[in-house]
């Protein structure tokens, strides 16, 4: 009997593009590794050299003690290493079960071991290149092979039965041989030059070999991890760990260079000096702010910065409220059966959504300056509001009474929430009781509010023939600047167009049966919208609104176009005055991050509340 056993073909014409792509990708990855490893090695050589005069003065401005460098660089990579393991949740939830986080244990032990070596022995700058470059790639190797549990289990088994250590190692060595080999090579190449100087290489040879070994190891591990991920032979959790390890490995060379570069610039470039002593000096430029006025000749730059934060927050909060209301109205109007109303709403959305916000800000500011009356023209609304190009005045309210009235309403809301924690009483008595309680709370709050001192803007005309001498009496009314109006109006018009699309899409995603059920109950269109449609659409609206509210906060940085004194404007002025670019940039970055995270936390809490299903 003759059987056909065709030869297995390893390479075909169809595989040519795939292999060509692998070769090109490997070459580009090698160039990437070589570039950043070389730059990192150069910086290590700069910051690791200690040049001390006979008087004990360090003349190398870029020098860092090795223990400090290792704590900073090693600490950052240890944190990234822990995050890449995807084991930190197990560490927090079940700290007694070490099998849930074996890789973290190995990483911590390795970090502490290297820290002891760094603090105990003096390591030359040439050996420091081995310490950092090859050490980073060794940590990536540990993550990719993911055999730390086998290593710890072997150590535990040996500690329980030391006499059987050879048998235990012989049975388990295949599970961790790859990691053991890489770690052994790393420790050997690191420790031999330290403790046996006769084996040390020359400076330039060591640089080239360090970079070469690190590049080859990383390239090999990159190819291996990509091939292993393509097989999809492991369970999803293991695949997720390997994917995180691969991302960490690809990003590690750039992160290492970035950390070292920042450390180098902090020591050598005055603009990078992370000192905020200059913020204690006088601000020195005019600024419009509320609730207190800034004195340019007395107040420090910290006071100016706090004022800028208040200005940005105030504009953002007002714009968020207004764009939400306008966006809901326009979004619902787009779904109207009235062609004129839906057409106007569609035109509004398409116009303001597609116009750049910077252009819109400029356009609104120009139009306000042209359309508003000149200062001194009699443009009072109900003798309470004064509008002009120079500013807008409204009746001033009593701050203390306003806060007290708001506290009364908040206390009433907290009480009702606590009283209804077990369910809302829908009986007639319960409804009457709630109406009476809220009526009394609103009445008391309004009484406290309106009993406060109000100040109406008073126009003073010392000279009837000269408009330039007309002004609003000081202490009367509350002034709203034109830049603030232009900024809030622009943010509202722009963001409302996007909010309208979110509202429309969320409503259209609802099942048709919900609307039909509301119609069958005899609800009016307004009742259907308020009681059925919007509450259900809110679940899909909130995550999208979260992003838009954060965009409002970040887009407020364009206030410089309308000369509004927000946090970005104040930071820019300070940069021009003192030149401390990096400290001010970091401070600005932190402020915007805190604002965005605050909005995100609030919206996520609200999202969790509206999506909660009660049975």
TASUL-V74635 format. One record per backbone hydrogen bond with DSSP energy under -1.0 kcal/mol. NH is the residue of the N-H (numbers start at 1). CO is the residue of the C=O. Records with the same first field share a line. If there is no record, write none. Layout:
NH->CO / CO
//
This chain:
16->13
19->15
20->16
21->17
22->18
23->19
24->20
25->21
26->22
27->23
28->24
29->25
30->26
31->27
32->28
33->29
34->30
35->31
36->32
37->33
38->34
39->35
40->36
41->37
42->38
43->39
44->40
45->41
46->42
47->43
48->44
53->57
56->53
59->51
63->60
64->47
69->65
70->66
71->67
72->68
73->69
74->70
75->71
76->72
77->73
78->74
79->75
80->76
81->77
82->78
83->79
84->80
85->81
91->87
92->88
93->89
94->90
97->94
100->97
101->98
105->101
106->102
107->103
108->104
109->105
110->106
111->107
112->108
113->109
114->110
115->111
116->112
117->113
118->114
119->115
120->116
121->117
128->124
131->127
132->128
133->129
136->132
137->133
138->134
139->135
140->136
141->137
142->138
143->139
144->140
145->141
146->142
151->147
152->148
153->149
154->150
155->151
156->152
157->153
158->154
159->155
160->156
161->157
164->161
165->162
168->164
169->165
170->166
171->167
172->168
173->169
175->172
176->173
180->176
181->177
182->178
183->179
184->180
185->181
186->182
187->183
188->184
189->185
190->186
191->187
192->188
195->191
196->192
199->196
200->197
206->202
207->203
208->204
209->205
210->206
211->207
212->208
213->209
214->210
215->211
216->212
217->213
218->214
219->215
220->216
221->217
222->218
223->219
224->220
225->221
226->222
227->223
228->224
229->225
230->226
231->227
239->235
240->236
241->237
242->238
243->239
244->240
245->241
246->242
247->243
248->244
249->245
250->246
251->247
252->248
255->251
256->252
257->253
258->254
259->255
260->256
261->257
262->258
263->259
264->260
265->261
266->262
267->263
268->264
269->265
272->269
273->270
275->273
279->276
280->277
281->278
283->299
284->296
298->295
299->295
301->281
302->279
304->300
305->301
306->302
307->303
308->304
309->305
310->306
311->307
312->308
313->309
314->310
315->311
316->312
317->313
318->314
319->315
320->316
321->317
322->318
323->319
324->320
325->321
326->322
327->323
328->324
329->325
330->326
331->327
332->328
333->329
334->330
336->333
342->338
343->339
344->340
345->341
346->342
347->343
348->344
349->345
350->346
351->347
352->348
353->349
360->356
361->357
362->358
363->359
364->360
365->361
366->362
367->363
368->364
369->365
370->366
371->367
372->368
377->374
379->377
381->385
384->381
385->381
386->393
387->379
388->391
389->373
392->480
393->386
394->478
396->455
402->398
403->399
404->400
405->401
406->402
407->403
408->404
409->405
410->406
411->407
412->408
413->409
414->410
415->411
416->412
417->413
418->414
419->415
420->416
421->418
423->420
431->427
432->428
433->429
434->430
435->431
436->432
437->433
438->434
439->435
440->436
441->437
442->438
443->439
444->440
445->441
446->442
447->443
448->444
449->445
450->446
451->447
452->449
455->396
460->471
469->466
470->467
471->460
473->458
476->473
478->394
480->392
485->481
486->482
487->483
488->484
489->485
490->486
491->487
492->488
493->489
494->490
495->491
496->492
499->495
500->496
501->497
502->498
503->499
504->500
505->501
506->502
507->503
508->504
509->505
510->507
514->511
516->512
517->513
518->514
519->515
520->516
521->517
522->519
523->518
528->524
529->525
530->526
531->527
532->528
533->528
534->529
536->532
537->533
538->534
541->537
542->538
545->541
546->542
547->543
548->544
549->545
550->546
551->547
552->548
553->549
554->550
555->551
556->552
557->554
558->555
559->556
561->558
562->559
564->559
566->564
570->566
571->567
572->568
573->569
574->570
575->571
576->572
577->573
578->574
579->575
581->579
582->271
584->580
585->581
586->582
587->583
588->584
589->585
590->586
591->587
592->588
593->589
594->590
595->591
596->592
597->593
598->594
599->595
600->596
601->597
602->598
603->599
604->600
605->601
606->602
607->603
608->604
609->605
610->606
611->607
//
